[in-house]
């Protein structure tokens, strides 16, 4: 039996440009579709634009343009936006398309014929932005709680859907299906709503007031109310009712929405489906609000809006996708900011993942001619191999439970385990000592671990996941639980590969448009200056000494600086060094280093640094300390 997966975003209202809220939900949908595709599922992902209604009509009129031309332009902007974020939706539905209109007319007529639609007069408080009537109970200080506007008093004749008729069965259905609405807090919210009468749902507007919409098949003087039009996109895109896609995907449908449209999707939509004789969707997955760094809901008027498309230009689409999925617990209100993105990128991708990738590549090319060796397993390898075999299933289980942030953290914990294994096994020492078999095994295990990591990260970072494997001479990949050892001995690692995760300097992203997929590195002052010659006399002024590291600790509020205490002869000195990305503090104690002893002291992050130690940059982000070949006394002069 074919495994199928169908995921939808809300169809977005095209009265403005796409924003980070749209981007987050669409990235989640794309992540889920890609993740299931890697597991062998037949997948279908849907997004689109909701193009009818009073708001759209008024916006086009105010802009002085034809309504269809207005929505054509804005719908194209949404489609362009998803290409920027590497979203590969299978379909993009527009409610102005004929395929959609035909389904709406068909379902409306059948529900009307069944007696579930009637004509009546209605008066009440109407919010144009919500496109629905609000009750006094819903108002906050007399205003719509979502749009903070005072609703209009309206009275007019409309057609109504007998929604309250279906309340009892919906309540019982929700009670008996624990995972129908996820996370569980929103299920409880719906059950609370279902404990009281729902009232019936107004489903039309007079064409004299709202000419922009799908006409009712039995009364063309009325157009279809936005929800009875828009919600049907989820089946119209599948060629309902006879289409093969409908037969394959509707039984496994999962909707992704924001919590502001919970009522429409959890009350209106299930009752509409019931009345039309269509089975209910499988899951309704509800996301929280995205907040600015000030803790308030994002708003242009507050100036706290984060633009995901500008961030994609600066740091790469994959970095933005990773940040949104890793930083936001699905279903909760969460703050997002550029500063948090940079911090997450540097910590997880540049330091933990990118640095390890660069180091293993450098050792493979330098000591094994770029060829992955046949491993010979020893007991120190067990912890890495066992964790690697367990990682895929752990990730699958967490994603199935909508815990994307925990799934990505589980992957990064494994990357950190690989880093510890790499440091503890000291492959550079194995190379120096000529222990080629052990060297080959250690590097094999790191490459194999990175292979698994690259596949698991690919749904979040489609380009980078593939590029990680390419930089190791690997290709393809599927999510196979329990797998280990699929990297073939004899695999050739390319001699040259781009730095996939160059570090971004704190608070100073490069200006201008970065190449999509990787941020620009910020050039330091020393890098921007051309190399100039010095005389022997000038060089002789530099006092180089052997020093012993007697203590090491991280510098607070930075992920790249270590505070070192050095013994230099009979003296002790404090030096701040930017080697935290290449060395753990525990790796340094007892090592002999080379110190520039007569450098003018300088304060770095509040710590006075009394000199500088020497290190070599391998060009791939890894720093290697310059160390004496022999065990010389601390304080010895280097000349």
C-alpha positions in Angstrom: 0.0 0.0 0.0 1.4 3.4 -1.0 2.2 5.7 1.9 0.7 9.1 1.3 1.1 12.5 2.9 -0.9 15.7 2.2 -0.1 19.0 3.8 -1.7 22.5 3.3 -1.0 26.0 4.4 -3.8 28.5 4.7 -4.3 30.3 1.4 -3.1 33.8 2.1 -5.1 36.9 1.6 -3.3 39.0 -1.1 -3.9 42.5 0.3 -0.2 43.0 1.1 3.2 41.5 0.7 4.1 38.1 2.3 5.6 38.5 5.8 7.3 36.3 8.3 4.1 34.7 9.6 3.3 33.5 6.0 6.9 32.4 5.6 7.0 30.4 8.8 3.9 28.3 8.1 5.0 27.7 4.5 8.5 26.6 5.5 6.9 24.2 8.0 4.7 22.7 5.3 7.7 22.4 2.9 9.8 20.8 5.7 7.1 18.2 6.4 6.6 17.4 2.7 10.4 17.0 2.2 10.8 15.0 5.3 8.0 12.5 4.3 9.3 12.3 0.8 12.7 11.2 2.1 10.9 8.4 4.0 9.3 7.2 0.8 5.9 8.8 1.1 4.0 10.0 -2.0 3.5 13.6 -1.0 1.5 16.6 -2.0 1.9 20.1 -0.6 -0.5 22.9 -1.3 -0.4 26.7 -0.7 -2.1 29.5 -2.5 -4.0 32.8 -2.3 -7.5 33.6 -1.2 -8.6 36.3 -3.7 -12.3 37.0 -3.2 -14.1 39.1 -0.6 -14.8 42.7 0.4 -11.3 43.5 1.6 -9.7 42.6 -1.7 -12.4 44.5 -3.7 -11.9 47.7 -1.6 -8.1 47.5 -1.7 -8.2 47.2 -5.5 -10.7 50.1 -5.8 -8.6 52.3 -3.5 -5.6 51.5 -5.6 -7.5 52.4 -8.8 -6.8 49.1 -10.6 -8.9 46.3 -11.9 -9.6 43.7 -9.2 -8.3 40.7 -11.2 -5.2 42.6 -12.2 -4.7 43.5 -8.5 -4.9 39.9 -7.3 -2.8 38.7 -10.2 0.1 41.0 -9.1 -0.1 40.1 -5.4 -0.5 36.4 -6.0 2.7 36.5 -8.1 4.5 38.1 -5.2 3.6 35.1 -3.0 4.8 32.6 -5.6 8.1 34.5 -6.0 8.5 34.7 -2.2 8.3 30.9 -1.8 11.0 30.5 -4.5 13.3 32.7 -2.5 12.9 30.4 0.5 13.5 27.2 -1.6 9.8 26.1 -1.1 8.8 23.3 -3.5 5.1 23.3 -3.2 3.3 20.8 -5.5 0.5 23.2 -6.2 -0.5 26.8 -5.9 -4.2 27.3 -5.8 -5.9 30.6 -6.5 -9.6 31.0 -5.7 -10.1 32.9 -8.9 -9.2 29.9 -10.9 -12.0 28.1 -12.8 -11.1 24.7 -11.3 -11.8 26.1 -7.8 -15.0 28.0 -8.8 -16.5 24.8 -10.2 -16.0 22.9 -7.0 -17.4 25.7 -4.9 -20.6 25.9 -7.0 -21.0 22.1 -6.9 -20.7 21.8 -3.1 -22.9 24.9 -2.5 -25.7 23.5 -4.6 -25.5 20.1 -2.9 -25.6 21.6 0.6 -28.5 23.9 -0.4 -30.4 21.0 -1.9 -30.0 19.1 1.4 -31.7 21.9 3.3 -28.7 23.1 5.3 -28.7 26.5 3.7 -31.6 29.1 4.1 -32.2 32.8 3.6 -32.7 35.2 6.5 -32.1 38.7 7.7 -29.2 39.4 10.0 -28.0 42.4 12.0 -24.9 42.7 14.0 -21.3 43.9 14.4 -19.3 43.2 11.3 -15.5 43.3 11.1 -14.4 43.9 7.5 -10.9 42.5 8.1 -12.3 39.3 9.6 -15.0 39.2 7.0 -17.5 38.0 9.6 -19.9 39.1 12.3 -18.6 39.3 15.8 -20.5 38.8 19.1 -20.3 41.3 21.9 -18.5 38.6 23.9 -15.7 38.4 21.4 -14.9 42.2 21.5 -12.1 43.6 23.6 -12.8 47.2 24.6 -15.4 47.4 21.9 -12.9 46.3 19.2 -12.1 43.3 17.2 -9.4 41.4 19.2 -7.3 40.6 16.1 -7.5 43.8 14.1 -8.1 46.3 16.9 -10.8 48.1 14.8 -14.4 49.0 15.8 -16.8 46.7 13.9 -19.5 48.2 11.8 -23.3 47.9 12.6 -24.8 46.1 9.6 -28.2 44.6 8.8 -28.9 42.8 5.5 -30.4 39.7 4.0 -28.0 36.8 3.6 -28.0 33.1 3.1 -27.1 31.0 6.2 -25.5 27.6 6.7 -27.1 25.6 9.5 -23.9 25.2 11.4 -25.3 24.7 14.9 -27.2 21.6 13.7 -23.8 19.8 13.5 -22.5 20.9 16.9 -23.2 17.8 18.9 -21.5 15.3 16.5 -18.5 17.6 16.1 -18.1 17.8 19.9 -18.2 14.0 20.2 -15.8 13.5 17.3 -13.2 15.9 18.8 -13.6 14.1 22.2 -13.0 10.7 20.6 -10.0 11.8 18.4 -7.3 13.1 20.7 -5.0 14.1 17.8 -7.6 15.7 15.5 -6.4 19.1 16.6 -2.7 19.6 17.7 -1.2 20.8 20.0 -3.7 19.7 22.6 -4.3 23.2 24.0 -6.1 24.2 20.9 -8.3 21.0 21.1 -9.3 22.0 24.5 -10.1 25.5 23.3 -12.4 24.1 20.6 -14.2 21.8 23.1 -14.9 24.9 25.2 -16.5 26.6 22.2 -18.6 23.5 21.4 -20.1 23.6 24.9 -22.3 26.5 23.9 -24.6 27.1 20.9 -22.6 28.1 17.8 -25.3 29.9 15.9 -25.6 29.6 12.1 -23.0 30.9 9.7 -23.7 33.7 7.2 -22.4 32.4 3.8 -23.3 35.1 1.3 -23.1 38.9 0.7 -25.4 40.9 -1.6 -23.7 41.4 -5.0 -24.7 45.1 -4.9 -22.3 45.6 -1.9 -19.6 43.0 -2.7 -19.5 42.3 -6.5 -16.2 40.4 -6.3 -16.9 36.8 -5.5 -18.4 33.5 -6.7 -22.1 33.8 -7.4 -24.5 31.4 -5.6 -25.7 28.9 -8.1 -29.4 29.4 -7.1 -29.2 33.2 -6.6 -26.7 35.2 -8.6 -27.6 38.3 -6.7 -25.5 37.0 -3.9 -21.8 36.0 -3.9 -20.3 33.4 -1.7 -19.0 34.5 1.7 -15.2 34.2 2.0 -15.0 31.1 4.2 -17.4 29.0 2.2 -15.3 29.8 -0.8 -11.7 29.8 0.6 -11.9 26.6 2.8 -12.9 24.5 -0.2 -9.5 25.1 -1.8 -8.2 22.1 0.2 -10.4 19.7 -1.9 -10.7 21.7 -5.2 -6.9 21.5 -5.6 -7.2 17.7 -5.5 -9.7 17.6 -8.4 -12.6 16.7 -6.1 -14.7 14.6 -6.3 -13.4 12.1 -8.9 -9.7 13.0 -9.2 -7.0 10.5 -8.4 -5.3 13.0 -6.2 -8.4 13.4 -4.1 -8.7 9.6 -3.6 -5.0 9.4 -2.7 -4.4 12.4 -0.5 -7.6 13.6 1.1 -7.8 10.7 3.6 -4.4 11.8 5.0 -4.9 15.6 4.8 -3.1 17.8 7.4 -3.8 21.5 7.6 -1.3 24.0 9.0 -2.8 27.3 10.3 -2.2 30.1 12.6 -4.2 30.3 15.8 -6.0 33.4 14.6 -8.1 31.3 12.2 -8.7 28.3 14.5 -12.4 29.0 14.6 -12.9 28.9 10.9 -10.9 25.6 10.5 -12.1 23.8 13.6 -15.8 24.9 13.5 -16.8 26.1 10.1 -14.8 23.7 8.0 -15.6 20.4 9.7 -19.4 21.2 9.7 -19.2 22.2 6.1 -17.5 18.9 5.2 -20.1 17.0 7.1 -23.0 18.8 5.4 -21.3 18.1 2.0 -20.8 14.4 2.7 -17.0 14.7 2.6 -14.8 12.9 5.2 -13.0 15.1 7.7 -9.3 15.9 7.4 -6.8 13.9 9.5 -5.1 16.7 11.5 -5.4 20.4 12.1 -2.0 21.7 13.2 -2.2 25.1 14.9 0.8 27.5 15.1 1.3 30.3 17.5 2.0 34.0 16.9 5.4 35.3 15.9 6.5 38.2 18.2 9.1 40.9 17.8 12.1 41.0 20.0 10.1 43.3 22.2 7.7 40.5 23.1 4.8 42.1 21.2 3.0 40.7 18.2 4.7 41.8 15.0 3.2 45.0 13.5 4.5 47.5 10.9 3.2 50.3 13.1 5.3 49.0 16.0 8.4 48.7 13.8 9.2 45.2 15.1 8.6 43.3 11.9 11.3 40.8 10.7 11.5 40.5 6.9 12.5 36.8 6.1 13.3 37.7 2.5 15.8 40.4 3.4 17.3 37.9 5.9 17.5 35.3 3.1 19.5 37.7 1.0 21.9 38.4 3.9 22.4 34.9 5.3 20.9 32.5 2.8 17.5 30.9 2.6 18.7 27.7 4.3 19.9 29.7 7.3 16.5 31.4 7.6 14.6 28.1 7.3 16.8 26.4 9.9 16.4 29.3 12.3 12.6 29.4 12.0 12.2 25.6 12.5 14.8 25.4 15.3 13.9 28.5 17.3 10.1 28.2 17.4 8.4 25.5 19.3 5.4 24.7 17.1 2.1 25.9 18.5 3.6 28.5 20.9 4.0 32.2 20.6 7.7 32.9 19.9 9.9 35.9 19.4 12.1 36.2 16.3 14.9 38.6 15.5 17.9 39.0 13.3 20.2 38.9 16.3 18.8 35.5 17.4 19.2 34.2 13.8 22.9 35.2 13.7 23.5 33.6 17.2 21.8 30.4 16.2 23.6 30.3 12.8 27.0 30.8 14.4 26.5 28.4 17.2 24.9 25.5 15.4 26.0 25.8 11.8 29.3 27.7 11.7 30.8 26.4 14.9 29.4 22.9 15.5 28.6 21.6 12.0 30.7 23.7 9.6 33.9 23.6 11.6 33.7 19.8 12.0 33.1 19.4 8.3 36.1 21.5 7.4 38.4 19.7 9.9 37.5 16.2 8.7 37.9 17.2 5.1 41.3 18.8 5.8 42.6 15.7 7.5 41.3 13.4 4.8 42.9 15.3 2.0 46.1 15.9 3.9 46.8 12.5 5.3 44.7 10.0 3.3 44.9 11.5 -0.2 41.2 12.4 0.1 40.1 8.7 0.2 37.7 7.4 2.8 39.3 4.3 4.4 37.7 0.9 5.4 36.9 1.2 9.1 38.2 -1.2 11.8 35.8 -0.7 14.7 37.2 -0.3 18.3 35.3 0.2 21.5 35.7 4.1 21.5 33.7 4.1 18.3 30.6 2.4 19.9 29.1 5.5 21.4 29.1 7.3 18.0 27.9 4.4 16.0 25.1 3.5 18.4 23.9 7.2 18.5 24.0 7.4 14.8 21.9 4.3 14.4 19.3 5.7 16.8 19.2 9.3 15.5 17.0 8.8 12.4 14.1 7.1 14.4 14.3 9.7 17.1 14.0 12.4 14.5 11.1 10.7 12.8 9.2 10.4 16.0 9.7 14.0 17.0 8.7 15.4 13.6 5.5 13.2 13.7 4.7 14.9 17.0 5.3 18.4 15.5 8.4 18.9 17.7 10.5 20.2 14.9 12.7 22.3 17.2 13.5 19.2 19.3 14.2 17.1 16.3 16.8 19.6 15.0 18.3 19.9 18.5 18.6 16.1 18.6 20.5 16.2 15.3 22.8 19.0 16.6 23.4 17.0 19.8 24.7 14.2 17.6 26.9 16.7 15.8 28.4 17.8 19.1 29.0 14.2 20.0 30.9 13.8 16.7 33.0 16.9 17.7 33.8 15.4 21.1 34.7 12.1 19.5 36.9 13.9 17.0 38.7 15.9 19.8 39.1 12.9 22.0 40.5 10.6 19.3 42.9 13.4 18.1 43.2 12.2 14.5 46.0 14.8 13.9 48.1 12.9 16.5 47.2 9.6 14.9 48.5 11.0 11.6 51.7 12.3 13.2 52.3 8.9 14.9 51.7 7.0 11.7 48.6 5.1 13.0 46.9 5.1 9.6 44.4 2.4 10.3 43.0 4.1 13.4 43.1 7.5 11.6 41.1 6.1 8.8 38.5 4.6 11.1 38.0 7.8 13.1 37.6 9.9 9.9 35.3 7.3 8.4 33.0 7.5 11.5 32.9 11.2 11.3 32.1 11.2 7.6 29.4 8.6 8.1 27.9 10.6 10.9 27.9 13.7 8.8 26.2 11.7 6.0 23.3 10.9 8.3 23.2 14.5 9.6 23.1 15.9 6.1 20.1 13.7 5.1 18.2 14.6 8.3 18.9 18.3 7.9 18.0 18.4 4.2 14.2 19.0 4.7 15.2 22.1 6.8 18.1 23.1 4.6 17.6 21.7 1.1 20.7 23.2 -0.5 23.1 22.8 2.4 22.1 19.2 3.1 23.1 18.2 -0.4 26.2 20.4 -0.4 27.4 18.7 2.8 27.3 15.3 1.1 28.9 16.7 -2.1 31.8 18.1 -0.1 32.4 14.6 1.2 32.1 12.9 -2.2 28.7 11.5 -1.3 25.4 11.7 -3.2 21.7 10.8 -2.7 20.2 9.6 0.5 17.0 8.5 2.1 15.8 8.5 5.7 16.5 4.9 6.8 16.1 4.2 10.5 18.9 2.3 12.1 21.3 2.7 9.2 25.1 3.0 9.7 28.0 2.2 7.3 26.5 3.3 4.0 29.5 5.4 3.1 31.6 3.2 0.9 35.2 2.7 1.6 37.2 4.2 -1.3 34.9 7.3 -1.6 37.0 10.2 -2.9 36.6 13.5 -1.1 36.8 16.5 -3.5 40.1 18.4 -3.2 38.3 21.7 -3.2 35.0 22.7 -1.6 33.4 26.0 -0.6 33.1 26.9 3.1 29.4 26.0 3.6 28.9 27.9 6.9 31.3 30.9 7.1 30.9 32.6 10.4 29.0 35.8 10.6 30.6 38.5 12.8 28.4 39.5 15.8 26.1 42.3 14.9 27.9 43.1 11.6 26.4 41.2 8.7 27.9 42.1 5.3 26.1 44.9 3.5 24.6 44.3 0.1 23.1 41.2 -1.4 24.8 38.0 -0.3 24.9 35.0 -2.5 21.8 33.0 -1.7 22.6 29.9 0.3 25.6 31.3 2.2 26.2 34.6 4.1 29.1 36.8 3.3 31.9 36.8 5.7 32.9 40.1 7.3 36.4 41.1 6.4 38.5 42.2 9.3 40.8 45.2 9.2 43.8 43.0 9.0 42.4 41.1 6.1 41.7 44.3 4.2 45.2 45.6 4.4 47.8 44.4 1.9 50.8 42.5 3.2 53.8 44.7 3.5 57.5 43.8 4.0 59.3 44.5 7.3 63.0 44.5 8.1 64.9 42.1 10.3 65.3 44.8 12.8 61.5 45.3 13.0 60.9 41.6 13.3 63.5 41.4 16.1 61.3 43.7 18.2 58.7 40.9 18.5 59.4 38.9 21.6 58.1 35.3 21.1 58.1 32.9 24.1 57.1 29.4 24.9 54.2 29.4 27.3 52.3 26.6 29.1 48.5 26.7 29.4 47.7 26.2 33.1 44.0 27.1 32.9 41.4 27.8 30.3 37.7 28.9 30.4 35.1 30.5 28.0 34.7 34.2 28.0 31.1 35.2 29.0 28.6 36.3 26.3 30.7 35.1 23.3 31.1 31.8 21.6 34.5 32.3 20.1 36.8 33.6 22.9 38.7 31.7 25.5 40.4 33.1 28.6 43.8 31.4 29.0 46.1 31.5 32.0 49.7 31.0 30.8 52.9 30.2 32.7 55.8 32.1 31.1 58.9 31.2 33.0 58.3 32.3 36.6 55.4 34.6 35.6 51.7 34.1 34.8 49.7 35.9 32.2 46.1 36.2 31.1 45.5 36.0 27.3 42.2 36.1 25.5 42.3 34.0 22.3 39.7 33.5 19.5 40.2 29.7 19.3 36.9 28.5 21.0 35.6 27.2 17.7 38.6 24.9 17.4 39.5 23.8 20.9 37.6 22.9 24.1 39.1 24.5 27.3 39.9 21.0 28.6 42.0 20.3 25.5 44.3 23.1 26.2 45.5 22.7 29.8 49.1 21.4 29.8 49.9 22.3 26.2 52.9 24.5 25.2 52.1 27.4 22.9 54.0 30.3 21.4 53.2 33.7 22.9 53.8 37.2 21.6 55.0 38.4 24.9 55.6 42.1 24.3 52.3 43.0 22.7 50.5 46.0 24.3 47.7 44.8 26.6 44.2 45.2 25.4 40.7 44.7 26.9 38.5 42.1 25.1 35.0 41.6 26.5 36.1 43.1 29.8 39.1 40.9 30.2 42.6 42.3 29.9 44.7 40.3 27.4 48.4 40.4 28.0 49.7 39.1 24.8 48.7 36.9 21.9 49.2 33.2 21.1 50.0 32.0 17.5 47.8 29.7 15.5 47.5 28.7 11.8 44.2 29.1 9.9 43.7 26.2 7.5 41.4 28.3 5.4 38.4 26.2 6.3 37.6 27.8 9.6 39.8 25.6 11.8 42.7 27.1 13.8 45.7 25.0 14.7 48.0 26.1 17.5 51.6 26.7 16.8 53.4 24.4 19.3 57.1 23.6 20.0 58.1 20.2 18.5 60.0 19.4 21.7 59.0 19.8 25.3 60.8 23.1 26.0 60.6 25.0 29.3 58.1 27.7 29.5 59.6 31.1 29.0 62.1 29.8 26.3 62.7 32.5 23.7 61.6 31.7 20.1 64.1 33.1 17.6 
